[in-house]
Amino acid sequence: MSVYLGNEGEVELQRVETGRGLRSELAPSDVNVARKRFSVDFALGALITGDLITIATDDGSTLELVSGHSYPDWTGYVHIDEVGGIRLYSTFALALAGGVVNSLALVAPSATKQIKITTKTDQFKCVAQVKSFDMTTNRQLVQTTSLSEEFQSQYEAGLISGQGRMSCFWEHQYALCNELSSSSNSDTLEFSVYLARLVLRLQQGARFRGKFYIYKNEQNDSSVWYECDCIVSSVQVSVEPTELITTEVDFVTTGLITLREDSSISYILQEDSNKILLESNQSGALLQEETQE
């Protein structure tokens, strides 16, 4: 009989798009070319550092924002400073680190433009420093007394399918996560500070998609995990002298909760035997249908 220990568990998080774009105007005075920084009306609280976004003009004209980019839209990662200023980056890791040096050079638009910013779905990333997690798939066991009035109304409408909690050591910089600590793997890490910021995001909501691994083993395809859409309902941070800072993240699940297990994967290969890679940086295109004899 196999015995599984909790240290084989893991949580992965995917930032999800909401489908609701954020509209603003971009004036020449909004762009500080020297500091590679610009501002819009809604950035503080609506966007979060590390978000993958698309900026597009309403009328289809050239965006005139990123130096050397002459298209109506641009897609990449953002870093939001304390007053809502935005810097743009080519990778998730650079966006988390922030700073002027690695941010993309900007140009001021020739005239005021109406723009729309939308967040985009990104790949799953490991949540660093998770101490433990628990969740229930029984709707009758959801503790509605701890939910806000908004979530209670969603529960009564049947929109909430379960509930859970993650206990994490507070982390807002790169740390060891599933033995991924080298700079080459820095794009795979997510931090509990993101969830703390997510619950404060009012305009686009506090949604994420989670994979909650009961047991993860990438060597023999024996991983087992729950996968579901979640909404952060509250975040509590505990700070005590001489003690590690911890955070408790409460969330509710919406829609279908699936219990999944790894199985053998077949890939569509090119003539040179290389895998066909997807734009989302996944490890290959899956062959969904088995060959029929």
C-alpha positions as a LaTeX table, in Angstrom:
\begin{tabular}{lrrr}
\hline
Residue & $x$ (\AA) & $y$ (\AA) & $z$ (\AA) \\
\hline
Met1 & 0.00 & 0.00 & 0.00 \\
Ser2 & 1.34 & 3.43 & $-0.93$ \\
Val3 & 1.50 & 6.16 & 1.72 \\
Tyr4 & 1.51 & 9.80 & 0.60 \\
Leu5 & 2.88 & 12.61 & 2.71 \\
Gly6 & 1.72 & 16.20 & 2.63 \\
Asn7 & 5.14 & 17.43 & 1.55 \\
Glu8 & 4.36 & 16.09 & $-1.94$ \\
Gly9 & 1.51 & 18.59 & $-2.31$ \\
Glu10 & 1.67 & 21.89 & $-4.15$ \\
Val11 & $-0.51$ & 24.74 & $-5.35$ \\
Glu12 & $-0.34$ & 26.28 & $-8.82$ \\
Leu13 & $-2.11$ & 29.48 & $-9.78$ \\
Gln14 & $-3.16$ & 30.94 & $-13.10$ \\
Arg15 & $-4.03$ & 34.61 & $-13.43$ \\
Val16 & $-7.23$ & 34.70 & $-15.47$ \\
Glu17 & $-8.78$ & 37.26 & $-17.73$ \\
Thr18 & $-12.15$ & 38.70 & $-16.79$ \\
Gly19 & $-13.31$ & 39.80 & $-20.21$ \\
Arg20 & $-13.89$ & 43.31 & $-18.90$ \\
Gly21 & $-11.57$ & 45.85 & $-20.45$ \\
Leu22 & $-10.44$ & 49.01 & $-18.70$ \\
Arg23 & $-10.80$ & 52.17 & $-20.79$ \\
Ser24 & $-8.87$ & 55.39 & $-20.45$ \\
Glu25 & $-7.24$ & 58.09 & $-22.53$ \\
Leu26 & $-3.50$ & 58.29 & $-23.08$ \\
Ala27 & $-2.23$ & 61.85 & $-23.47$ \\
Pro28 & 1.34 & 62.89 & $-24.36$ \\
Ser29 & 1.70 & 64.34 & $-20.85$ \\
Asp30 & 0.89 & 60.93 & $-19.33$ \\
Val31 & 4.15 & 59.43 & $-20.61$ \\
Asn32 & 7.49 & 60.10 & $-18.91$ \\
Val33 & 9.96 & 58.96 & $-21.58$ \\
Ala34 & 13.07 & 59.53 & $-19.42$ \\
Arg35 & 11.74 & 57.33 & $-16.58$ \\
Lys36 & 10.08 & 54.79 & $-18.92$ \\
Arg37 & 6.83 & 55.27 & $-17.04$ \\
Phe38 & 3.25 & 56.25 & $-17.91$ \\
Ser39 & $-0.07$ & 56.59 & $-16.13$ \\
Val40 & $-3.76$ & 55.99 & $-16.82$ \\
Asp41 & $-6.88$ & 56.77 & $-14.81$ \\
Phe42 & $-7.46$ & 53.34 & $-13.26$ \\
Ala43 & $-4.06$ & 51.63 & $-12.82$ \\
Leu44 & $-3.88$ & 51.67 & $-9.00$ \\
Gly45 & $-6.04$ & 48.79 & $-7.77$ \\
Ala46 & $-7.25$ & 47.71 & $-11.21$ \\
Leu47 & $-3.97$ & 46.24 & $-12.45$ \\
Ile48 & $-1.48$ & 44.20 & $-10.42$ \\
Thr49 & 2.27 & 43.86 & $-10.85$ \\
Gly50 & 2.97 & 40.84 & $-13.05$ \\
Asp51 & $-0.30$ & 40.99 & $-14.99$ \\
Leu52 & $-0.10$ & 40.02 & $-18.65$ \\
Ile53 & $-2.04$ & 42.72 & $-20.48$ \\
Thr54 & $-2.92$ & 43.95 & $-23.94$ \\
Ile55 & $-3.06$ & 47.70 & $-24.61$ \\
Ala56 & $-4.98$ & 48.65 & $-27.76$ \\
Thr57 & $-6.27$ & 51.84 & $-29.35$ \\
Asp58 & $-10.03$ & 52.14 & $-29.78$ \\
Asp59 & $-9.82$ & 53.40 & $-33.37$ \\
Gly60 & $-7.21$ & 50.91 & $-34.62$ \\
Ser61 & $-4.51$ & 53.54 & $-35.10$ \\
Thr62 & $-0.88$ & 52.98 & $-34.09$ \\
Leu63 & $-0.56$ & 52.78 & $-30.29$ \\
Glu64 & 2.50 & 55.10 & $-30.04$ \\
Leu65 & 3.68 & 54.01 & $-26.61$ \\
Val66 & 6.40 & 51.34 & $-26.79$ \\
Ser67 & 9.50 & 52.49 & $-28.64$ \\
Gly68 & 9.94 & 50.71 & $-31.97$ \\
His69 & 6.44 & 49.15 & $-31.83$ \\
Ser70 & 4.21 & 50.41 & $-34.65$ \\
Tyr71 & 1.03 & 48.40 & $-34.24$ \\
Pro72 & $-2.47$ & 49.17 & $-32.85$ \\
Asp73 & $-1.87$ & 46.97 & $-29.79$ \\
Trp74 & 0.90 & 45.68 & $-27.54$ \\
Thr75 & 0.99 & 42.65 & $-25.21$ \\
Gly76 & 3.37 & 42.17 & $-22.29$ \\
Tyr77 & 3.79 & 42.40 & $-18.51$ \\
Val78 & 3.37 & 45.37 & $-16.18$ \\
His79 & 4.82 & 46.65 & $-12.92$ \\
Ile80 & 2.60 & 49.03 & $-10.94$ \\
Asp81 & 4.28 & 51.36 & $-8.46$ \\
Glu82 & 2.82 & 52.77 & $-5.23$ \\
Val83 & 1.02 & 55.65 & $-6.94$ \\
Gly84 & $-0.30$ & 53.73 & $-9.94$ \\
Gly85 & 2.52 & 54.44 & $-12.40$ \\
Ile86 & 3.05 & 51.73 & $-15.03$ \\
Arg87 & 6.24 & 50.30 & $-16.51$ \\
Leu88 & 6.20 & 47.65 & $-19.24$ \\
Tyr89 & 8.35 & 44.51 & $-19.44$ \\
Ser90 & 8.91 & 41.60 & $-21.80$ \\
Thr91 & 8.78 & 38.84 & $-19.13$ \\
Phe92 & 6.92 & 38.05 & $-15.91$ \\
Ala93 & 10.15 & 37.85 & $-13.88$ \\
Leu94 & 11.34 & 41.31 & $-14.98$ \\
Ala95 & 7.90 & 42.78 & $-14.21$ \\
Leu96 & 8.01 & 41.44 & $-10.64$ \\
Ala97 & 11.50 & 42.83 & $-10.09$ \\
Gly98 & 10.53 & 46.24 & $-11.52$ \\
Gly99 & 13.03 & 49.06 & $-11.96$ \\
Val100 & 13.93 & 51.37 & $-14.81$ \\
Val101 & 16.86 & 49.45 & $-16.32$ \\
Asn102 & 14.95 & 46.42 & $-17.61$ \\
Ser103 & 11.71 & 48.20 & $-18.48$ \\
Leu104 & 10.83 & 48.87 & $-22.11$ \\
Ala105 & 11.64 & 52.27 & $-23.60$ \\
Leu106 & 8.57 & 54.44 & $-24.25$ \\
Val107 & 7.60 & 57.20 & $-26.64$ \\
Ala108 & 5.00 & 59.91 & $-26.07$ \\
Pro109 & 1.97 & 59.72 & $-28.40$ \\
Ser110 & 1.63 & 62.49 & $-30.95$ \\
Ala111 & $-1.93$ & 63.15 & $-29.76$ \\
Thr112 & $-4.33$ & 61.99 & $-27.07$ \\
Lys113 & $-5.64$ & 58.49 & $-27.80$ \\
Gln114 & $-8.49$ & 56.44 & $-26.36$ \\
Ile115 & $-7.14$ & 53.07 & $-25.23$ \\
Lys116 & $-8.44$ & 49.83 & $-23.75$ \\
Ile117 & $-6.39$ & 47.59 & $-21.42$ \\
Thr118 & $-7.38$ & 43.96 & $-20.91$ \\
Thr119 & $-5.72$ & 41.30 & $-18.79$ \\
Lys120 & $-4.90$ & 38.03 & $-20.52$ \\
Thr121 & $-4.70$ & 34.42 & $-19.38$ \\
Asp122 & $-1.18$ & 33.28 & $-18.58$ \\
Gln123 & 0.41 & 29.92 & $-17.75$ \\
Phe124 & 0.10 & 28.20 & $-14.35$ \\
Lys125 & 2.78 & 29.19 & $-11.84$ \\
Cys126 & 3.81 & 27.54 & $-8.58$ \\
Val127 & 2.76 & 29.48 & $-5.48$ \\
Ala128 & 5.89 & 29.95 & $-3.35$ \\
Gln129 & 6.02 & 29.19 & 0.38 \\
Val130 & 2.67 & 27.41 & 0.77 \\
Lys131 & 2.60 & 25.84 & 4.24 \\
Ser132 & $-0.71$ & 24.02 & 3.90 \\
Phe133 & $-4.05$ & 24.14 & 2.14 \\
Asp134 & $-7.47$ & 22.64 & 2.58 \\
Met135 & $-10.67$ & 22.71 & 0.57 \\
Thr136 & $-14.12$ & 21.18 & 0.59 \\
Thr137 & $-16.06$ & 20.08 & $-2.47$ \\
Asn138 & $-19.26$ & 19.76 & $-0.45$ \\
Arg139 & $-21.39$ & 22.85 & $-0.92$ \\
Gln140 & $-23.30$ & 22.11 & 2.28 \\
Leu141 & $-20.08$ & 22.51 & 4.32 \\
Val142 & $-19.33$ & 26.03 & 3.07 \\
Gln143 & $-19.12$ & 28.38 & 6.06 \\
Thr144 & $-21.34$ & 31.22 & 4.93 \\
Thr145 & $-20.98$ & 33.12 & 8.22 \\
Ser146 & $-17.40$ & 34.06 & 7.28 \\
Leu147 & $-18.38$ & 35.30 & 3.83 \\
Ser148 & $-19.23$ & 38.86 & 2.95 \\
Glu149 & $-22.74$ & 39.84 & 1.91 \\
Glu150 & $-21.72$ & 39.64 & $-1.76$ \\
Phe151 & $-20.52$ & 36.03 & $-1.48$ \\
Gln152 & $-23.50$ & 35.02 & 0.65 \\
Ser153 & $-25.82$ & 36.16 & $-2.14$ \\
Gln154 & $-23.75$ & 34.18 & $-4.63$ \\
Tyr155 & $-24.01$ & 31.11 & $-2.39$ \\
Glu156 & $-27.78$ & 31.47 & $-2.17$ \\
Ala157 & $-27.91$ & 31.73 & $-5.97$ \\
Gly158 & $-25.98$ & 28.46 & $-6.29$ \\
Leu159 & $-22.86$ & 30.04 & $-7.80$ \\
Ile160 & $-20.48$ & 28.82 & $-5.08$ \\
Ser161 & $-19.54$ & 25.13 & $-5.27$ \\
Gly162 & $-16.94$ & 24.86 & $-2.49$ \\
Gln163 & $-14.55$ & 26.68 & $-0.18$ \\
Gly164 & $-10.89$ & 26.51 & 0.80 \\
Arg165 & $-7.96$ & 28.12 & 2.56 \\
Met166 & $-4.24$ & 28.43 & 1.88 \\
Ser167 & $-1.74$ & 29.08 & 4.65 \\
Cys168 & 1.48 & 30.61 & 3.33 \\
Phe169 & 4.68 & 32.10 & 4.62 \\
Trp170 & 4.58 & 35.69 & 3.41 \\
Glu171 & 6.67 & 36.06 & 0.28 \\
His172 & 7.11 & 38.86 & $-2.21$ \\
Gln173 & 10.44 & 37.95 & $-3.79$ \\
Tyr174 & 11.97 & 34.90 & $-5.42$ \\
Ala175 & 12.36 & 31.87 & $-3.17$ \\
Leu176 & 12.70 & 28.11 & $-3.41$ \\
Cys177 & 9.54 & 26.52 & $-4.80$ \\
Asn178 & 9.50 & 22.89 & $-5.84$ \\
Glu179 & 13.29 & 23.10 & $-6.24$ \\
Leu180 & 12.93 & 25.89 & $-8.82$ \\
Ser181 & 15.16 & 28.70 & $-7.67$ \\
Ser182 & 17.48 & 29.44 & $-10.58$ \\
Ser183 & 17.00 & 32.59 & $-12.63$ \\
Ser184 & 16.12 & 30.46 & $-15.67$ \\
Asn185 & 13.01 & 29.22 & $-13.87$ \\
Ser186 & 11.96 & 32.51 & $-12.30$ \\
Asp187 & 8.98 & 32.83 & $-14.67$ \\
Thr188 & 7.35 & 29.83 & $-12.96$ \\
Leu189 & 7.01 & 31.39 & $-9.49$ \\
Glu190 & 4.00 & 33.21 & $-8.04$ \\
Phe191 & 3.81 & 34.76 & $-4.55$ \\
Ser192 & 1.19 & 35.06 & $-1.84$ \\
Val193 & 1.46 & 38.85 & $-2.03$ \\
Tyr194 & $-0.36$ & 38.60 & $-5.37$ \\
Leu195 & $-3.40$ & 37.09 & $-3.66$ \\
Ala196 & $-3.35$ & 39.87 & $-1.08$ \\
Arg197 & $-3.43$ & 42.42 & $-3.88$ \\
Leu198 & $-5.97$ & 40.43 & $-5.87$ \\
Val199 & $-8.63$ & 40.66 & $-3.16$ \\
Leu200 & $-8.36$ & 44.47 & $-3.32$ \\
Arg201 & $-8.94$ & 44.61 & $-7.08$ \\
Leu202 & $-12.47$ & 45.90 & $-7.51$ \\
Gln203 & $-12.80$ & 46.70 & $-11.19$ \\
Gln204 & $-11.70$ & 43.34 & $-12.59$ \\
Gly205 & $-12.43$ & 41.05 & $-9.66$ \\
Ala206 & $-10.40$ & 38.66 & $-7.49$ \\
Arg207 & $-10.56$ & 35.56 & $-9.69$ \\
Phe208 & $-7.88$ & 32.95 & $-10.29$ \\
Arg209 & $-7.73$ & 29.35 & $-11.49$ \\
Gly210 & $-6.05$ & 26.93 & $-9.12$ \\
Lys211 & $-4.49$ & 23.49 & $-9.24$ \\
Phe212 & $-4.36$ & 21.99 & $-5.75$ \\
Tyr213 & $-2.00$ & 19.01 & $-5.86$ \\
Ile214 & $-2.59$ & 16.25 & $-3.34$ \\
Tyr215 & 0.44 & 14.46 & $-4.75$ \\
Lys216 & 2.74 & 15.68 & $-7.51$ \\
Asn217 & 5.25 & 13.50 & $-9.31$ \\
Glu218 & 6.36 & 14.63 & $-12.75$ \\
Gln219 & 8.55 & 11.58 & $-13.29$ \\
Asn220 & 5.95 & 8.82 & $-13.52$ \\
Asp221 & 2.69 & 10.63 & $-14.36$ \\
Ser222 & 1.11 & 9.82 & $-11.01$ \\
Ser223 & 0.11 & 13.34 & $-9.95$ \\
Val224 & $-3.38$ & 13.88 & $-8.51$ \\
Trp225 & $-4.95$ & 17.31 & $-8.10$ \\
Tyr226 & $-8.15$ & 19.32 & $-7.83$ \\
Glu227 & $-8.63$ & 22.00 & $-10.47$ \\
Cys228 & $-11.23$ & 24.77 & $-10.26$ \\
Asp229 & $-12.00$ & 28.45 & $-10.65$ \\
Cys230 & $-11.66$ & 30.42 & $-7.43$ \\
Ile231 & $-12.44$ & 33.86 & $-6.03$ \\
Val232 & $-10.40$ & 35.26 & $-3.13$ \\
Ser233 & $-12.82$ & 36.21 & $-0.34$ \\
Ser234 & $-10.34$ & 37.43 & 2.30 \\
Val235 & $-6.64$ & 37.59 & 3.19 \\
Gln236 & $-5.31$ & 37.77 & 6.75 \\
Val237 & $-1.66$ & 38.57 & 7.47 \\
Ser238 & $-0.17$ & 37.68 & 10.86 \\
Val239 & 2.91 & 39.59 & 12.07 \\
Glu240 & 4.47 & 38.70 & 15.46 \\
Pro241 & 7.92 & 39.60 & 16.85 \\
Thr242 & 10.51 & 36.82 & 16.29 \\
Glu243 & 7.94 & 34.78 & 14.33 \\
Leu244 & 7.66 & 34.16 & 10.60 \\
Ile245 & 5.12 & 36.35 & 8.84 \\
Thr246 & 2.24 & 34.21 & 7.59 \\
Thr247 & $-0.84$ & 34.85 & 5.51 \\
Glu248 & $-4.15$ & 32.99 & 5.42 \\
Val249 & $-5.96$ & 33.18 & 2.09 \\
Asp250 & $-9.66$ & 32.24 & 2.09 \\
Phe251 & $-11.34$ & 31.53 & $-1.22$ \\
Val252 & $-14.55$ & 30.14 & $-2.64$ \\
Thr253 & $-14.80$ & 27.95 & $-5.71$ \\
Thr254 & $-17.20$ & 28.60 & $-8.56$ \\
Gly255 & $-18.39$ & 26.17 & $-11.19$ \\
Leu256 & $-17.16$ & 22.61 & $-11.65$ \\
Ile257 & $-14.46$ & 21.17 & $-9.37$ \\
Thr258 & $-12.55$ & 18.39 & $-11.13$ \\
Leu259 & $-10.29$ & 15.73 & $-9.61$ \\
Arg260 & $-7.64$ & 15.03 & $-12.21$ \\
Glu261 & $-4.82$ & 12.52 & $-12.61$ \\
Asp262 & $-1.84$ & 12.53 & $-14.94$ \\
Ser263 & $-1.85$ & 10.07 & $-17.81$ \\
Ser264 & 0.47 & 9.34 & $-20.70$ \\
Ile265 & 0.63 & 12.26 & $-23.14$ \\
Ser266 & 1.09 & 12.04 & $-26.89$ \\
Tyr267 & 2.49 & 14.98 & $-28.82$ \\
Ile268 & 2.04 & 16.14 & $-32.39$ \\
Leu269 & 5.58 & 16.15 & $-33.78$ \\
Gln270 & 7.08 & 17.90 & $-36.77$ \\
Glu271 & 9.09 & 16.03 & $-39.41$ \\
Asp272 & 12.28 & 16.86 & $-37.50$ \\
Ser273 & 10.75 & 15.23 & $-34.36$ \\
Asn274 & 10.47 & 18.55 & $-32.49$ \\
Lys275 & 7.29 & 19.31 & $-30.52$ \\
Ile276 & 4.92 & 21.97 & $-31.79$ \\
Leu277 & 5.09 & 24.67 & $-29.10$ \\
Leu278 & 2.16 & 26.84 & $-28.08$ \\
Glu279 & 2.29 & 30.61 & $-27.54$ \\
Ser280 & 1.36 & 30.01 & $-23.88$ \\
Asn281 & 4.75 & 28.27 & $-23.32$ \\
Gln282 & 3.13 & 24.94 & $-22.53$ \\
Ser283 & 5.21 & 21.81 & $-23.20$ \\
Gly284 & 3.56 & 20.85 & $-26.50$ \\
Ala285 & 0.26 & 20.41 & $-28.29$ \\
Leu286 & $-1.75$ & 17.47 & $-27.00$ \\
Leu287 & $-3.09$ & 14.84 & $-29.36$ \\
Gln288 & $-6.66$ & 14.71 & $-28.09$ \\
Glu289 & $-7.95$ & 11.80 & $-30.12$ \\
Glu290 & $-6.37$ & 8.36 & $-30.15$ \\
Thr291 & $-5.62$ & 6.78 & $-33.49$ \\
Gln292 & $-8.37$ & 4.33 & $-34.40$ \\
Glu293 & $-7.36$ & 1.04 & $-35.97$ \\
\hline
\end{tabular}
